[in-house]
């Protein structure tokens, strides 16, 4: 248990029944409220999280959940894509907890795991509307490396963006 700006939050990474559904629900509700994403976004999150659950490898993959009691406040995951490359996925902090350092804490945990799992490269996909998240990614050293043409996605016309980070092995 830790405290972030007066909020007691537990961050865990042991997968339990219901966790994948809760992450899916939070994504569906928050992105619908904030960006008017339609039901196809929630279906996309559900499908990709379902695949993660089926193929989960504890030493190579990890999903962190930030909770206050039974309430889910945030999530982030690392999915191994090759021996030295991982994808960051399902990163979201509930609007009621933003501005308290939870996003930075989750991102730091995920990158620490990448180092311990000997990943040398981490990438993520996002969309151009998520400017606050992009600022956080850049603060942690991610670089925008690709931007796709605008296309219909989740009830909007969106540009997908790829951010990449090369991990430095700072061990002696």
N, C-alpha and C positions, 0 to 999 in steps of 0.2 A: 504494500500500500504506500502510495506517495501522495504528496499534496502539491498541486499546481495552482498557485495564486488563490489559496483558500479552498480549493475544491479537492476533496479526497477521491482519488482515482486509483483503481487497481488495473494494472496492465498484465495480461497473461497471454500465453501462447499455447496452452494445451487445448487441443480441439475437443469440444464436447457436443453432444447431440443438440441441435438447434442453432449452433453458432453460425453456420453458413446461411441459414434462413434469416437470422437476425441481421447479418451484414447485408444481405440482399434487400431486406425490407428497409433498412436505414438508407441505403443508396437510392432505392426507388422513391421513398418519401421526400428525402432532402433535395434530390435533384429535380423532382417534380415541382416542389415548392419554390426553389431558388431559380431554376432555369426553365421551367415548364417542359422538362423532358417527358415524353410520353411512356406508355407501358412497355414499349420495345426496349427501352434502356434497362428497365428492371429485368426483363427477360434475358437480355445480354449478360447482365451481372449474374443472374441465377445460373445460366448455362456455363459461364466461365468458372464460377465458384464450384459448381457441380463437378466439373472436370478436375479442378484442383483437389476436391475431396476424394475423388476416385483414384487419383494418381499421387496423392500426398506421400512425400518422403521426408521424414522428420529431420534428417541431417542436411537436406538440400533445400527444403521448402519450409516456410513458416508464416503463420497468420497470427498477428497480435490483435487483441481486443482490449480496448480501454473501457472500463466499466465503473459505474458508481452504483454499488449494490447490484440489482438486476438490470439496470439501465445501460444500454450500449451507448457510449459517447464517441467512439472512434475506432478505426480499423486501419491496418496496413498489412501488406503481405509481400513476401519475396518468393518467387517461383523460379527454380533453376531451369534454365533453357539449354545449357551445355555445361561442360566441365568448368568453364571459366566465366560464363555469362549468366546473369540473373535478370528477371523482370520484376519491377516494383509494380504492385497492383492493389486495387481496392482501398486506396488511401482516402480517408474521409474523416473529418472531425465534425461532430454535431455542431450546428450553429450556436447553441447555447454555451459551448465550451471554447469557442475560438477566442484567440487573444490571450490565452493563459499559458501558452507554451506547449500544449499537448501535441500539436502537429510536429513541432520541432523534436519533441521527445520521441514520438513514434518513428519519425524519419531517421533519427540518430540510432535508435534500436535496430531498425532494419538494415542500416549500413554497417553497423557493428557485426550483425549476423553475417552479412556478406563477406566481411573480412575473415571472420572465424571459419566460414565455409570455403575459403580460398577462392571466392569469385574475384575476378580482376576487372569486370565490366558490368555495369548495371544500366538498364534502360527502362523507360516507361513511355506509355502513350497517353495522351490527354487531348483535350480540345481547346481551341483558342479562347473560348469564353472563360476559362478557369484561370484568370489572371493572378489572383492571390496565391493559388497553388504554384503557378509558374514562378512567381517571385521567390517562394520558399525553395523550390527545386534549384534555382540559380544560386541562392544563398548557400546551399550545400554543395555547389560545384557542378551541378548538371548543366549541360549546354544543349540548346535547341539545335538539333542536327537534321531535322526533316520536317517539312510541313506539306501535307497533301492538299490537293485542290478541294475546294468546298464541295460538299455533297450532302444529299438528304440523309439525316441520321437522327434518330430519336425525336422526330417531330420538328426538326429544324434543318437549316443548312449550316453545316459545321465544317471547320478545317481541323483535321486531326494533326497533332504535333508529336514528334518523338524527341525526347530528351535523353542524353547519354552522359554517363559518368565513368571515367576511368579511375579505378581504385589504386591507390599507391600502397605498396607493401612497405610499411614503415618499421617492420621488425628488423633487428640487427642481423 
